[in-house]
Amino acid sequence: MSTVFVLNGPNLNLLGTREPAIYGSTTLADIEALCRTEAGKHGLSVDFRQSNLEGVLVDWIHEAGRAFAAGTLKGVVFNAGAYTHTSLALADATKATGIPLVEVHISNVHAREPVRHHSFLSPVARGIIVGFGPLGYALGIAALASLTA
Ligand code: DQA
């Protein structure tokens, strides 16, 4: 069975209590369950992770690249949190591996502060899903499942 990595960056472990007016009351554990349900519909398994550390996320992208090269990974759904707007390293890692990556944001970052309008990941992402809340993760998995190459 092919796998999808679902990677989450800083502060997403706080979902449920973090700024509920923006992010809602869904917890990261709820999102993991939602991802497993969606992946199951497509015959995919999920490797779901969260880290507050940029270097750990870089290492996970590298790991995803090795799995993709080995033919065991369909792609990555990535909510990089604030690193989206700051991390050239995560963009470089994504580009270096050539993995299909869907950039996901719970909130509509383009309707928020200007600093959130720029993403280092968007140019190297296969696609981008913003503003649909936790559903965006499921949409990202469905999008990866639909890829043939
Ligand atoms: C976020 C949007 C980012 O701007 C923010 O830093 C986050 C969450 C989202 O899912 O809406 O941590 O990625």
Backbone and ligand atoms as CSV (ligand in chain L), in Angstrom:
chain,resi,resn,atom,element,x,y,z
A,1,MET,N,N,0.850,-1.207,0.000
A,1,MET,CA,C,0.000,0.000,0.000
A,1,MET,C,C,0.879,1.248,0.000
A,2,SER,N,N,0.541,2.216,-0.818
A,2,SER,CA,C,1.303,3.457,-0.873
A,2,SER,C,C,0.932,4.380,0.292
A,3,THR,N,N,1.882,5.195,0.656
A,3,THR,CA,C,1.722,6.058,1.831
A,3,THR,C,C,1.681,7.529,1.434
A,4,VAL,N,N,0.990,8.306,2.245
A,4,VAL,CA,C,1.029,9.763,2.161
A,4,VAL,C,C,1.597,10.286,3.475
A,5,PHE,N,N,2.616,11.124,3.372
A,5,PHE,CA,C,3.074,11.826,4.567
A,5,PHE,C,C,2.184,13.048,4.776
A,6,VAL,N,N,1.714,13.248,5.994
A,6,VAL,CA,C,1.013,14.487,6.341
A,6,VAL,C,C,1.870,15.162,7.412
A,7,LEU,N,N,2.520,16.237,7.017
A,7,LEU,CA,C,3.476,16.908,7.900
A,7,LEU,C,C,2.920,18.248,8.373
A,8,ASN,N,N,3.124,18.510,9.641
A,8,ASN,CA,C,2.616,19.736,10.266
A,8,ASN,C,C,3.739,20.462,10.976
A,9,GLY,N,N,3.799,21.766,10.765
A,9,GLY,CA,C,4.850,22.587,11.350
A,9,GLY,C,C,4.471,23.210,12.680
A,10,PRO,N,N,5.159,24.294,13.025
A,10,PRO,CA,C,5.086,24.854,14.373
A,10,PRO,C,C,3.697,25.335,14.778
A,11,ASN,N,N,3.409,25.075,16.027
A,11,ASN,CA,C,2.200,25.539,16.716
A,11,ASN,C,C,0.921,24.793,16.317
A,12,LEU,N,N,1.033,23.907,15.348
A,12,LEU,CA,C,-0.174,23.179,14.943
A,12,LEU,C,C,-0.552,22.127,15.975
A,13,ASN,N,N,0.372,21.780,16.865
A,13,ASN,CA,C,0.034,20.917,18.008
A,13,ASN,C,C,-0.947,21.609,18.956
A,14,LEU,N,N,-1.079,22.917,18.817
A,14,LEU,CA,C,-1.970,23.672,19.712
A,14,LEU,C,C,-3.386,23.827,19.150
A,15,LEU,N,N,-3.620,23.270,17.962
A,15,LEU,CA,C,-4.965,23.387,17.381
A,15,LEU,C,C,-6.011,22.871,18.361
A,16,GLY,N,N,-7.127,23.555,18.380
A,16,GLY,CA,C,-8.187,23.204,19.338
A,16,GLY,C,C,-8.330,24.301,20.366
A,17,THR,N,N,-7.164,24.814,20.802
A,17,THR,CA,C,-7.194,25.933,21.762
A,17,THR,C,C,-6.536,27.183,21.172
A,18,ARG,N,N,-5.797,27.022,20.068
A,18,ARG,CA,C,-5.064,28.145,19.479
A,18,ARG,C,C,-6.007,29.016,18.639
A,19,GLU,N,N,-6.140,30.273,19.010
A,19,GLU,CA,C,-6.918,31.243,18.227
A,19,GLU,C,C,-8.124,30.595,17.527
A,20,PRO,N,N,-9.090,30.096,18.304
A,20,PRO,CA,C,-10.217,29.375,17.688
A,20,PRO,C,C,-11.011,30.199,16.687
A,21,ALA,N,N,-10.985,31.519,16.812
A,21,ALA,CA,C,-11.721,32.346,15.849
A,21,ALA,C,C,-11.121,32.194,14.450
A,22,ILE,N,N,-9.826,31.854,14.392
A,22,ILE,CA,C,-9.155,31.681,13.093
A,22,ILE,C,C,-9.087,30.210,12.699
A,23,TYR,N,N,-8.724,29.367,13.679
A,23,TYR,CA,C,-8.434,27.966,13.334
A,23,TYR,C,C,-9.527,26.980,13.749
A,24,GLY,N,N,-10.556,27.467,14.457
A,24,GLY,CA,C,-11.636,26.579,14.875
A,24,GLY,C,C,-11.255,25.751,16.094
A,25,SER,N,N,-12.087,24.768,16.394
A,25,SER,CA,C,-11.894,23.981,17.620
A,25,SER,C,C,-11.385,22.568,17.326
A,26,THR,N,N,-11.159,22.271,16.073
A,26,THR,CA,C,-10.661,20.941,15.702
A,26,THR,C,C,-9.227,20.771,16.188
A,27,THR,N,N,-8.945,19.637,16.793
A,27,THR,CA,C,-7.580,19.386,17.276
A,27,THR,C,C,-6.758,18.695,16.181
A,28,LEU,N,N,-5.458,18.646,16.422
A,28,LEU,CA,C,-4.594,17.962,15.446
A,28,LEU,C,C,-4.914,16.462,15.412
A,29,ALA,N,N,-5.306,15.916,16.556
A,29,ALA,CA,C,-5.703,14.498,16.596
A,29,ALA,C,C,-6.951,14.272,15.740
A,30,ASP,N,N,-7.884,15.235,15.782
A,30,ASP,CA,C,-9.079,15.151,14.917
A,30,ASP,C,C,-8.662,15.161,13.444
A,31,ILE,N,N,-7.702,16.017,13.120
A,31,ILE,CA,C,-7.247,16.119,11.719
A,31,ILE,C,C,-6.555,14.835,11.294
A,32,GLU,N,N,-5.801,14.252,12.217
A,32,GLU,CA,C,-5.158,12.968,11.884
A,32,GLU,C,C,-6.229,11.917,11.559
A,33,ALA,N,N,-7.286,11.873,12.357
A,33,ALA,CA,C,-8.361,10.896,12.116
A,33,ALA,C,C,-9.022,11.154,10.759
A,34,LEU,N,N,-9.257,12.426,10.471
A,34,LEU,CA,C,-9.857,12.810,9.186
A,34,LEU,C,C,-8.965,12.360,8.021
A,35,CYS,N,N,-7.648,12.539,8.195
A,35,CYS,CA,C,-6.690,12.139,7.150
A,35,CYS,C,C,-6.717,10.626,6.947
A,36,ARG,N,N,-6.778,9.875,8.041
A,36,ARG,CA,C,-6.779,8.414,7.921
A,36,ARG,C,C,-8.046,7.934,7.202
A,37,THR,N,N,-9.173,8.567,7.520
A,37,THR,CA,C,-10.433,8.207,6.851
A,37,THR,C,C,-10.334,8.489,5.357
A,38,GLU,N,N,-9.851,9.687,5.012
A,38,GLU,CA,C,-9.759,10.059,3.593
A,38,GLU,C,C,-8.777,9.150,2.851
A,39,ALA,N,N,-7.623,8.920,3.457
A,39,ALA,CA,C,-6.617,8.076,2.799
A,39,ALA,C,C,-7.157,6.665,2.573
A,40,GLY,N,N,-7.904,6.158,3.554
A,40,GLY,CA,C,-8.475,4.817,3.439
A,40,GLY,C,C,-9.379,4.685,2.220
A,41,LYS,N,N,-10.090,5.768,1.903
A,41,LYS,CA,C,-10.993,5.757,0.735
A,41,LYS,C,C,-10.213,5.555,-0.556
A,42,HIS,N,N,-8.928,5.919,-0.532
A,42,HIS,CA,C,-8.093,5.844,-1.742
A,42,HIS,C,C,-7.073,4.704,-1.663
A,43,GLY,N,N,-7.219,3.874,-0.643
A,43,GLY,CA,C,-6.285,2.759,-0.496
A,43,GLY,C,C,-4.888,3.195,-0.102
A,44,LEU,N,N,-4.797,4.345,0.556
A,44,LEU,CA,C,-3.497,4.874,0.979
A,44,LEU,C,C,-3.378,4.798,2.499
A,45,SER,N,N,-2.159,4.636,2.989
A,45,SER,CA,C,-1.926,4.759,4.424
A,45,SER,C,C,-1.332,6.140,4.706
A,46,VAL,N,N,-1.394,6.545,5.975
A,46,VAL,CA,C,-0.961,7.889,6.360
A,46,VAL,C,C,0.149,7.811,7.391
A,47,ASP,N,N,1.185,8.603,7.157
A,47,ASP,CA,C,2.220,8.811,8.173
A,47,ASP,C,C,2.061,10.266,8.608
A,48,PHE,N,N,1.508,10.471,9.797
A,48,PHE,CA,C,1.088,11.801,10.255
A,48,PHE,C,C,2.045,12.303,11.330
A,49,ARG,N,N,2.627,13.480,11.117
A,49,ARG,CA,C,3.647,13.985,12.046
A,49,ARG,C,C,3.515,15.499,12.257
A,50,GLN,N,N,4.029,15.944,13.393
A,50,GLN,CA,C,4.089,17.392,13.688
A,50,GLN,C,C,5.398,17.696,14.381
A,51,SER,N,N,6.038,18.798,13.997
A,51,SER,CA,C,7.218,19.264,14.723
A,51,SER,C,C,7.244,20.786,14.755
A,52,ASN,N,N,7.797,21.299,15.838
A,52,ASN,CA,C,8.001,22.745,15.942
A,52,ASN,C,C,9.376,23.165,15.432
A,53,LEU,N,N,10.165,22.191,14.974
A,53,LEU,CA,C,11.560,22.451,14.602
A,53,LEU,C,C,11.757,22.391,13.087
A,54,GLU,N,N,12.304,23.450,12.537
A,54,GLU,CA,C,12.478,23.543,11.087
A,54,GLU,C,C,13.360,22.408,10.538
A,55,GLY,N,N,14.483,22.131,11.231
A,55,GLY,CA,C,15.407,21.103,10.756
A,55,GLY,C,C,14.784,19.713,10.744
A,56,VAL,N,N,13.932,19.452,11.712
A,56,VAL,CA,C,13.233,18.162,11.745
A,56,VAL,C,C,12.322,18.046,10.523
A,57,LEU,N,N,11.655,19.139,10.184
A,57,LEU,CA,C,10.770,19.131,9.005
A,57,LEU,C,C,11.584,18.931,7.731
A,58,VAL,N,N,12.766,19.559,7.660
A,58,VAL,CA,C,13.665,19.348,6.505
A,58,VAL,C,C,14.030,17.870,6.411
A,59,ASP,N,N,14.397,17.267,7.530
A,59,ASP,CA,C,14.757,15.840,7.529
A,59,ASP,C,C,13.588,14.972,7.067
A,60,TRP,N,N,12.386,15.337,7.467
A,60,TRP,CA,C,11.205,14.548,7.059
A,60,TRP,C,C,10.937,14.696,5.562
A,61,ILE,N,N,11.198,15.863,5.010
A,61,ILE,CA,C,11.050,16.036,3.552
A,61,ILE,C,C,12.079,15.156,2.840
A,62,HIS,N,N,13.302,15.118,3.367
A,62,HIS,CA,C,14.328,14.242,2.783
A,62,HIS,C,C,13.875,12.777,2.852
A,63,GLU,N,N,13.343,12.399,4.013
A,63,GLU,CA,C,12.846,11.014,4.180
A,63,GLU,C,C,11.731,10.731,3.166
A,64,ALA,N,N,10.866,11.711,2.977
A,64,ALA,CA,C,9.787,11.558,1.987
A,64,ALA,C,C,10.383,11.372,0.596
A,65,GLY,N,N,11.443,12.116,0.314
A,65,GLY,CA,C,12.092,11.997,-0.998
A,65,GLY,C,C,12.634,10.597,-1.234
A,66,ARG,N,N,13.226,10.000,-0.201
A,66,ARG,CA,C,13.756,8.638,-0.342
A,66,ARG,C,C,12.613,7.641,-0.564
A,67,ALA,N,N,11.523,7.837,0.168
A,67,ALA,CA,C,10.374,6.931,0.018
A,67,ALA,C,C,9.737,7.101,-1.364
A,68,PHE,N,N,9.703,8.330,-1.838
A,68,PHE,CA,C,9.128,8.579,-3.169
A,68,PHE,C,C,9.988,7.899,-4.236
A,69,ALA,N,N,11.306,8.037,-4.086
A,69,ALA,CA,C,12.227,7.411,-5.049
A,69,ALA,C,C,12.099,5.891,-5.011
A,70,ALA,N,N,11.791,5.357,-3.828
A,70,ALA,CA,C,11.646,3.902,-3.677
A,70,ALA,C,C,10.274,3.412,-4.140
A,71,GLY,N,N,9.385,4.368,-4.435
A,71,GLY,CA,C,8.064,3.992,-4.951
A,71,GLY,C,C,7.052,3.651,-3.876
A,72,THR,N,N,7.359,3.998,-2.619
A,72,THR,CA,C,6.422,3.663,-1.535
A,72,THR,C,C,5.606,4.870,-1.069
A,73,LEU,N,N,5.914,6.048,-1.608
A,73,LEU,CA,C,5.223,7.275,-1.166
A,73,LEU,C,C,4.506,7.931,-2.336
A,74,LYS,N,N,3.245,8.269,-2.116
A,74,LYS,CA,C,2.450,8.957,-3.142
A,74,LYS,C,C,2.754,10.455,-3.149
A,75,GLY,N,N,2.990,11.022,-1.989
A,75,GLY,CA,C,3.281,12.450,-1.903
A,75,GLY,C,C,3.125,12.948,-0.485
A,76,VAL,N,N,3.223,14.263,-0.348
A,76,VAL,CA,C,3.213,14.888,0.976
A,76,VAL,C,C,2.154,15.988,1.031
A,77,VAL,N,N,1.356,15.950,2.071
A,77,VAL,CA,C,0.477,17.075,2.413
A,77,VAL,C,C,1.188,17.836,3.513
A,78,PHE,N,N,1.424,19.111,3.298
A,78,PHE,CA,C,2.284,19.854,4.214
A,78,PHE,C,C,1.630,21.162,4.640
A,79,ASN,N,N,1.350,21.275,5.940
A,79,ASN,CA,C,1.021,22.569,6.531
A,79,ASN,C,C,2.251,22.986,7.326
A,80,ALA,N,N,3.044,23.852,6.739
A,80,ALA,CA,C,4.306,24.257,7.363
A,80,ALA,C,C,4.127,25.373,8.383
A,81,GLY,N,N,2.871,25.776,8.644
A,81,GLY,CA,C,2.647,26.852,9.616
A,81,GLY,C,C,3.437,28.087,9.224
A,82,ALA,N,N,3.997,28.760,10.208
A,82,ALA,CA,C,4.706,30.014,9.947
A,82,ALA,C,C,5.962,29.820,9.106
A,83,TYR,N,N,6.532,28.600,9.092
A,83,TYR,CA,C,7.720,28.370,8.247
A,83,TYR,C,C,7.398,28.520,6.763
A,84,THR,N,N,6.129,28.409,6.426
A,84,THR,CA,C,5.696,28.676,5.044
A,84,THR,C,C,6.247,30.013,4.567
A,85,HIS,N,N,6.189,30.995,5.461
A,85,HIS,CA,C,6.483,32.377,5.094
A,85,HIS,C,C,7.946,32.759,5.305
A,86,THR,N,N,8.727,31.818,5.849
A,86,THR,CA,C,10.112,32.172,6.210
A,86,THR,C,C,11.160,31.204,5.694
A,87,SER,N,N,10.756,29.987,5.329
A,87,SER,CA,C,11.778,28.932,5.189
A,87,SER,C,C,12.187,28.611,3.752
A,88,LEU,N,N,13.312,29.197,3.357
A,88,LEU,CA,C,13.928,28.813,2.087
A,88,LEU,C,C,14.434,27.378,2.176
A,89,ALA,N,N,14.837,26.957,3.378
A,89,ALA,CA,C,15.356,25.593,3.566
A,89,ALA,C,C,14.295,24.538,3.244
A,90,LEU,N,N,13.066,24.761,3.662
A,90,LEU,CA,C,12.001,23.793,3.361
A,90,LEU,C,C,11.676,23.785,1.875
A,91,ALA,N,N,11.730,24.951,1.248
A,91,ALA,CA,C,11.504,25.012,-0.205
A,91,ALA,C,C,12.624,24.293,-0.937
A,92,ASP,N,N,13.867,24.527,-0.522
A,92,ASP,CA,C,15.011,23.855,-1.160
A,92,ASP,C,C,14.904,22.339,-1.010
A,93,ALA,N,N,14.528,21.883,0.181
A,93,ALA,CA,C,14.402,20.441,0.428
A,93,ALA,C,C,13.335,19.843,-0.481
A,94,THR,N,N,12.226,20.533,-0.608
A,94,THR,CA,C,11.132,20.042,-1.460
A,94,THR,C,C,11.584,19.960,-2.907
A,95,LYS,N,N,12.257,21.023,-3.364
A,95,LYS,CA,C,12.727,21.049,-4.748
A,95,LYS,C,C,13.774,19.955,-4.987
A,96,ALA,N,N,14.652,19.767,-4.012
A,96,ALA,CA,C,15.731,18.781,-4.159
A,96,ALA,C,C,15.193,17.359,-4.289
A,97,THR,N,N,14.089,17.082,-3.607
A,97,THR,CA,C,13.561,15.717,-3.618
A,97,THR,C,C,12.640,15.449,-4.801
A,98,GLY,N,N,12.021,16.517,-5.318
A,98,GLY,CA,C,11.083,16.338,-6.432
A,98,GLY,C,C,9.782,15.671,-6.045
A,99,ILE,N,N,9.449,15.666,-4.754
A,99,ILE,CA,C,8.208,15.018,-4.311
A,99,ILE,C,C,6.984,15.862,-4.688
A,100,PRO,N,N,5.874,15.188,-5.035
A,100,PRO,CA,C,4.614,15.925,-5.163
A,100,PRO,C,C,4.169,16.384,-3.773
A,101,LEU,N,N,4.052,17.675,-3.592
A,101,LEU,CA,C,3.714,18.223,-2.275
A,101,LEU,C,C,2.521,19.157,-2.407
A,102,VAL,N,N,1.539,18.939,-1.562
A,102,VAL,CA,C,0.384,19.837,-1.523
A,102,VAL,C,C,0.524,20.728,-0.300
A,103,GLU,N,N,0.594,22.017,-0.541
A,103,GLU,CA,C,0.671,23.001,0.548
A,103,GLU,C,C,-0.742,23.270,1.050
A,104,VAL,N,N,-0.933,23.080,2.337
A,104,VAL,CA,C,-2.259,23.268,2.934
A,104,VAL,C,C,-2.198,24.303,4.044
A,105,HIS,N,N,-3.205,25.161,4.071
A,105,HIS,CA,C,-3.395,26.067,5.208
A,105,HIS,C,C,-4.853,26.027,5.629
A,106,ILE,N,N,-5.060,25.934,6.917
A,106,ILE,CA,C,-6.416,25.900,7.463
A,106,ILE,C,C,-7.127,27.218,7.193
A,107,SER,N,N,-6.424,28.312,7.465
A,107,SER,CA,C,-7.001,29.641,7.244
A,107,SER,C,C,-6.687,30.112,5.827
A,108,ASN,N,N,-7.425,31.123,5.383
A,108,ASN,CA,C,-7.112,31.747,4.095
A,108,ASN,C,C,-6.017,32.782,4.346
A,109,VAL,N,N,-4.787,32.350,4.143
A,109,VAL,CA,C,-3.647,33.220,4.456
A,109,VAL,C,C,-3.672,34.515,3.657
A,110,HIS,N,N,-4.314,34.505,2.504
A,110,HIS,CA,C,-4.351,35.711,1.660
A,110,HIS,C,C,-5.353,36.745,2.159
A,111,ALA,N,N,-6.203,36.335,3.079
A,111,ALA,CA,C,-7.150,37.272,3.678
A,111,ALA,C,C,-6.627,37.784,5.020
A,112,ARG,N,N,-5.382,37.413,5.347
A,112,ARG,CA,C,-4.819,37.798,6.641
A,112,ARG,C,C,-3.700,38.832,6.457
A,113,GLU,N,N,-2.821,38.952,7.420
A,113,GLU,CA,C,-1.772,39.972,7.367
A,113,GLU,C,C,-0.882,39.775,6.128
A,114,PRO,N,N,-0.383,40.878,5.553
A,114,PRO,CA,C,0.455,40.781,4.347
A,114,PRO,C,C,1.633,39.823,4.496
A,115,VAL,N,N,2.204,39.696,5.698
A,115,VAL,CA,C,3.360,38.816,5.887
A,115,VAL,C,C,3.002,37.362,5.575
A,116,ARG,N,N,1.710,37.034,5.648
A,116,ARG,CA,C,1.285,35.655,5.362
A,116,ARG,C,C,0.954,35.430,3.884
A,117,HIS,N,N,1.073,36.478,3.069
A,117,HIS,CA,C,0.701,36.335,1.652
A,117,HIS,C,C,1.804,35.673,0.836
A,118,HIS,N,N,3.032,35.762,1.331
A,118,HIS,CA,C,4.133,35.129,0.592
A,118,HIS,C,C,4.426,33.750,1.162
A,119,SER,N,N,4.589,32.809,0.255
A,119,SER,CA,C,4.957,31.442,0.649
A,119,SER,C,C,6.203,31.017,-0.113
A,120,PHE,N,N,7.218,30.548,0.629
A,120,PHE,CA,C,8.392,29.965,-0.020
A,120,PHE,C,C,8.047,28.622,-0.665
A,121,LEU,N,N,6.989,27.978,-0.169
A,121,LEU,CA,C,6.657,26.625,-0.646
A,121,LEU,C,C,5.829,26.622,-1.925
A,122,SER,N,N,5.003,27.655,-2.115
A,122,SER,CA,C,4.077,27.630,-3.255
A,122,SER,C,C,4.764,27.380,-4.598
A,123,PRO,N,N,5.930,27.991,-4.862
A,123,PRO,CA,C,6.554,27.757,-6.174
A,123,PRO,C,C,7.031,26.319,-6.382
A,124,VAL,N,N,7.232,25.587,-5.291
A,124,VAL,CA,C,7.735,24.204,-5.440
A,124,VAL,C,C,6.652,23.168,-5.112
A,125,ALA,N,N,5.452,23.659,-4.798
A,125,ALA,CA,C,4.340,22.751,-4.487
A,125,ALA,C,C,3.661,22.289,-5.769
A,126,ARG,N,N,3.114,21.083,-5.718
A,126,ARG,CA,C,2.310,20.603,-6.846
A,126,ARG,C,C,0.983,21.361,-6.893
A,127,GLY,N,N,0.453,21.671,-5.713
A,127,GLY,CA,C,-0.777,22.443,-5.620
A,127,GLY,C,C,-0.934,23.028,-4.231
A,128,ILE,N,N,-1.916,23.906,-4.099
A,128,ILE,CA,C,-2.091,24.679,-2.867
A,128,ILE,C,C,-3.569,24.693,-2.491
A,129,ILE,N,N,-3.856,24.444,-1.209
A,129,ILE,CA,C,-5.243,24.468,-0.724
A,129,ILE,C,C,-5.273,25.343,0.528
A,130,VAL,N,N,-5.990,26.440,0.454
A,130,VAL,CA,C,-6.037,27.352,1.607
A,130,VAL,C,C,-7.477,27.727,1.917
A,131,GLY,N,N,-7.749,27.891,3.210
A,131,GLY,CA,C,-8.981,28.527,3.634
A,131,GLY,C,C,-10.180,27.617,3.832
A,132,PHE,N,N,-10.015,26.308,3.660
A,132,PHE,CA,C,-11.151,25.384,3.822
A,132,PHE,C,C,-11.138,24.677,5.162
A,133,GLY,N,N,-10.353,25.208,6.110
A,133,GLY,CA,C,-10.303,24.571,7.420
A,133,GLY,C,C,-9.651,23.191,7.323
A,134,PRO,N,N,-9.934,22.324,8.296
A,134,PRO,CA,C,-9.329,20.979,8.307
A,134,PRO,C,C,-9.641,20.168,7.053
A,135,LEU,N,N,-10.756,20.477,6.378
A,135,LEU,CA,C,-11.100,19.774,5.139
A,135,LEU,C,C,-9.962,19.850,4.123
A,136,GLY,N,N,-9.168,20.929,4.198
A,136,GLY,CA,C,-8.058,21.088,3.259
A,136,GLY,C,C,-7.104,19.900,3.265
A,137,TYR,N,N,-6.923,19.302,4.426
A,137,TYR,CA,C,-6.035,18.127,4.508
A,137,TYR,C,C,-6.614,16.972,3.688
A,138,ALA,N,N,-7.918,16.745,3.825
A,138,ALA,CA,C,-8.565,15.658,3.073
A,138,ALA,C,C,-8.513,15.959,1.580
A,139,LEU,N,N,-8.740,17.213,1.220
A,139,LEU,CA,C,-8.665,17.595,-0.195
A,139,LEU,C,C,-7.256,17.361,-0.738
A,140,GLY,N,N,-6.255,17.643,0.099
A,140,GLY,CA,C,-4.863,17.418,-0.312
A,140,GLY,C,C,-4.581,15.945,-0.555
A,141,ILE,N,N,-5.084,15.099,0.318
A,141,ILE,CA,C,-4.894,13.646,0.148
A,141,ILE,C,C,-5.598,13.168,-1.115
A,142,ALA,N,N,-6.825,13.652,-1.328
A,142,ALA,CA,C,-7.566,13.261,-2.539
A,142,ALA,C,C,-6.814,13.716,-3.786
A,143,ALA,N,N,-6.227,14.897,-3.723
A,143,ALA,CA,C,-5.472,15.415,-4.875
A,143,ALA,C,C,-4.255,14.533,-5.151
A,144,LEU,N,N,-3.538,14.154,-4.115
A,144,LEU,CA,C,-2.365,13.282,-4.311
A,144,LEU,C,C,-2.800,11.927,-4.865
A,145,ALA,N,N,-3.917,11.414,-4.342
A,145,ALA,CA,C,-4.404,10.105,-4.792
A,145,ALA,C,C,-4.738,10.122,-6.274
A,146,SER,N,N,-5.123,11.301,-6.775
A,146,SER,CA,C,-5.544,11.406,-8.178
A,146,SER,C,C,-4.357,11.507,-9.131
A,147,LEU,N,N,-3.164,11.740,-8.601
A,147,LEU,CA,C,-1.993,11.909,-9.473
A,147,LEU,C,C,-1.573,10.592,-10.077
A,148,THR,N,N,-1.278,10.648,-11.343
A,148,THR,CA,C,-0.774,9.430,-11.995
A,148,THR,C,C,0.730,9.533,-12.205
A,149,ALA,N,N,1.269,10.720,-12.136
A,149,ALA,CA,C,2.722,10.892,-12.285
A,149,ALA,C,C,3.176,12.068,-11.440
L,1,DQA,C1,C,-1.395,28.285,8.879
L,1,DQA,C2,C,-1.250,29.742,8.432
L,1,DQA,C3,C,0.114,30.293,8.829
L,1,DQA,O1,O,0.224,31.648,8.429
L,1,DQA,C4,C,0.275,30.230,10.343
L,1,DQA,O2,O,1.557,30.690,10.714
L,1,DQA,C5,C,-0.004,28.885,10.894
L,1,DQA,C6,C,-1.148,28.148,10.374
L,1,DQA,C7,C,-2.803,27.740,8.583
L,1,DQA,O3,O,-2.951,26.526,8.607
L,1,DQA,O4,O,-3.729,28.517,8.345
L,1,DQA,O5,O,0.666,28.424,11.807
L,1,DQA,O6,O,-0.469,27.495,8.158
